[in-house]
Amino acid sequence: MKRIIMIAAVAAMAVSMSAQSLLTPEQLAKREKRKNLTVKEWNTDAKAKTRWLDHLTIYDSQGRKIEEIEYATYGQRERVTYEYDDTTGKVIKEVVYNDRNTAVRIRKYEWNADGTKAKQYNYLPNGKLFSVKVFEYIFND
């Protein structure tokens, strides 16, 4: 039994190490530039020259997107928060909020060993599973 657990632990570590190594130098450089970054996108009216906030994106200390807010003229339209797996660095959970900042959708992800998405689980705010999306990758010669 101990041997099986040990083999599983070694396999899990190998998968997480290979998943992290899937990032290219360009992707790592992009993340480095985005550390602790906040990006605000503004719209401007051509006639009145008034401007309003359209989009806000916040990155964490590792350069990963942790929050994205879309605005309308009346205020927040939608907000999405992101949670990451510490070992793989992949998104494992997204929570989508409406204009009243109430959770309306929760998405959880499973990833393949090669870094591609395997499944997306869609939950209602009460935690009930709503649907599952399975990703299939077909490469043509």
N, C-alpha and C positions, 0 to 999 in steps of 0.2 A: 504494500500500500504506500509506504514512504517513497519507494522508488518511482511509482506512478506520479505522485505529487511532485517529486523532484523533477521528473522529465517534463511535466506540464509547466512547471515554473520556468525551466530553461527555455522551453519552446515559446512561452509568452514573452520572455525577455528578448529572444531572438527576433520575434515578430515586431516588437516595439522598436528595437534597434534598427531593423531594416526599414520600418515605416518612417523613422526620423531621417534616415539616410536618403529617402526619396526626394527630399528637398534639394533643388538645384542651387548652385551658388548664386544665381540671379534671384531666386525666391528668398534665400537667406539674406541677400543684400537689401531686398525690398522690405523684409521684416525689420531689419536693422534700422532703416530710415523711418519706419512707422512707430518706433517705440514711444509710448506715451503721447501719441499724436492725437489731436482733435481736428477734424476737417469740417468746416462750415461752408455750405453752398448757399449762395444768395441769389435771388431773382430780383430784377429791377424792371420797373414799369417804364417804358420808353417815353411816355408823355409826361407823367407826373414826377418821374425820377425818384419815386419812392422804392424802397427795397424791403424784402421780407425774407426770412430764413426759409429755405426750401428743404435742406437735408443736413443732418449732423451725423458724423461717424466718429466713434471713439475707439482707439486702440490701446491695448495694455502695455505693460513694461516689456513684453516679449514680442511686440509688434503684431499681435493678433487682434482682429476686430472683435470687440466685446459688446458694442451697442451701436445700433443704427436707428435714427429717428427721421421720419419723413413728415414734413409739415405742409399744411394747406394755409390758405389765408386766414382761417379761423383758429389755427393752432395746430397741435399735434394731430396727425392723421393716423400714423402707425409707428410703433416702436418694436424693435426686435433685439433681444439680448442673446448672447452666445456663450456657451460653456464648453470648455475644452478638456480632453483627456490629458493628464499630466505626462503620461508615458509616451503616447503617440503624437500628441500635439494636434490631433484632429478634433473637429467640432463633434460633440456628442449630444448636445441639446440646444435647441432654439426655442425661445418663448416669444410669441407674437402678441402684442397688446394693441388695443383699439384706441380711438381718439379720447376715450375716457380713462386711459391707462389701466384697463381691465384685460387680463389675459383672455385671449380668444382661441389660441391654438398653441399646442406644444408639440415640437418635433424632436424625436430622438433618433440617432443614427448608429448603424453598425457599419464597420469598414472591413474590406478584404485585406489580406496580408500584403497585397501589392499597393495599397493606399487608395484604391477606388472604393466608392460607396457600394455597400452590399444591400442595405435595407434602410428605409425611412419609416418610422412608426409615427403616426399622427394621432394625437390625443386631444380630447376635449378638455376644457379647463378643469373639469371635475375629476380628471385622471382616467376617464374611460377611453379605451382604445377605439378610435374611429375608423382608421384604415391603415394599411401597410403598403408601401411602395417597394417593389423589388427591382434592383438595377441589374440589367444583363448587358454585357459588353461583347460585341461581335466584331471581330476584325476581319476585313476582307483583304484578300491578297492583291 
